[in-house]
Amino acid sequence: MSDILVIGSVALDTIASPAGYSKEILGGSATYFSISASFFTHVNLVATVGRDFPEEYRNTIKYFGVDMSGLETKDGLTFRWEGSYVNDLNCAQTINTQLNVFAEFKPCLPKAYEKSKFIFLANIDPDLQIFILKRFSGKRFIGCDSMNHWIKNKNSSLKKMIKKTSIIFLNDMEAKMLSGESNILKAGKYLLSLGPKFAVVKRGEYGAIIFSRDFIFMAPAYLLEEVKDPTGAGDTFAGGFMGYLAKTNKINEGNMKNALIWGSTMASFTVEDFSINRFLKITKRDIEKRYKTLKKITTI
Amino acid sequence: MSDILVIGSVALDTIASPAGYSKEILGGSATYFSISASFFTHVNLVATVGRDFPEEYRNTIKYFGVDMSGLETKDGLTFRWEGSYVNDLNCAQTINTQLNVFAEFKPCLPKAYEKSKFIFLANIDPDLQIFILKRFSGKRFIGCDSMNHWIKNKNSSLKKMIKKTSIIFLNDMEAKMLSGESNILKAGKYLLSLGPKFAVVKRGEYGAIIFSRDFIFMAPAYLLEEVKDPTGAGDTFAGGFMGYLAKTNKINEGNMKNALIWGSTMASFTVEDFSINRFLKITKRDIEKRYKTLKKITTI
């Protein structure tokens, strides 16, 4: 078993969905990733919040055993994001973004974190992602995420960053946008051509695909009767994926395929409730049960 | 091994896609279904064409060993459909439909066809589908297809027909429309509530799901670098699915799951070229190879 380190955001989200409206709930890429990964291994979190960040939310993250010595509290307000899924559950419509203290985020890594063999660079400025990677020497397994904003505005930095990573996680729209390909197989091959050993393309309710030079593998999404809030599904997916790898501490074809199913399993829980609430109500046993069901759905 | 009977259309299609333009090529639901199923078992075809139907196309269907004694030639013109995928490969835009002799289609079944244990009612008027079923007594395995037009305009006939079948094949839009559910799991359960033992929901490039009261199973779509013409993918899918079942002549969970993968395999060939052209260039071995690859893509 190996530690995992995540660098990203801890935020306050305001979400409107067909299931209701939730104001200033716990959100952020690093929050979703770390809570998901915490079911598999020890997680070190690096993020920044403002002085207004509720003690209650701090305790929630702590509850999952996440190491929070890398969570910096700064003068100012916490990063806030407001989104709506009222018109389309598959696509967030951004109502408002207030970066606040996150605008000046300069990740400060506790010395103890440097030994983490698994690192996940959540969706932040690719220049910042490159800056973080300079802190690490030796063999690491590095995952990264990004988004349309950086594909458009920091394209060359983003490609430089991807080259330095082991695996990139993008959703299908992002993969198509970055590659300029409308075909998902061509897009996957393009991502590999940028340098990483693996590329994962997430397709929402249709599951996910992992591309490598040696194999392609798909995991279905777990079929749910109701999706309440899709926020954080991608980061939860990456948390389950990378968390499982860190737990096994071995990169091989079988583990990568299983990791995809674990990622899909974890994401299916996130969307069943607002924020990370679903994880407060489930056990490792619930997760294992769903993992087995998901595996069975495509295996004769 | 058992015979399979298909009742549907044999048509002349004019297709525009990003890969080109093809005028009056061989099309129709019964054409795609029967050629696909012919790789698995003996197929009996019932359809109608006009006197203008090219001898060359008749020979093409014959080439696959399909029994054409149920193909009636009537005074008048053959059913013509013109569609475009130029703007969206996943969704046909109908440019023109000329039903011609198909408007008066009263299926005339050769006596020898009545022994077929497997029957596929391709997308035609549900009242006509019910009329056909009256010809058959005893235990049969009956599959059916339909479309948005009948869901909208012949809803109660359609439901009455579905109740009499063993399995219904719909695409995700149709399943959602018929059930009034936007969630695919709820839509699948609704289809089963109408009476059939199985319901298959086709999701285009995302594969297909089979619902039963005892299990749910998914098959991915084979990843292709280029799709030339998606016309007939659904009927080819059903042809592979039902053809495999007729070949094994046994309805059980394992066979139903395998049938879904065979269906997905056959559909992947269809879209690689216009009309049924791809099947003129492949062997059973090519099909088996792709079937194995498809199975491997989701199995660890």
Interface residues (C-beta under 8 A of the other chain):
Chain A: N183 I184 L185 K186 R203 E205 Y206 G207 I209 I216 F217 M218 A219 P220 L223 L224 E225 E226 V227 G254 K257 N258 I261 K295 I297 T298 T299 I300
Chain B: N183 I184 L185 K186 R203 E205 Y206 G207 I209 I216 F217 M218 A219 P220 L223 L224 E225 E226 V227 G254 K257 N258 I261 K295 I297 T298 T299 I300
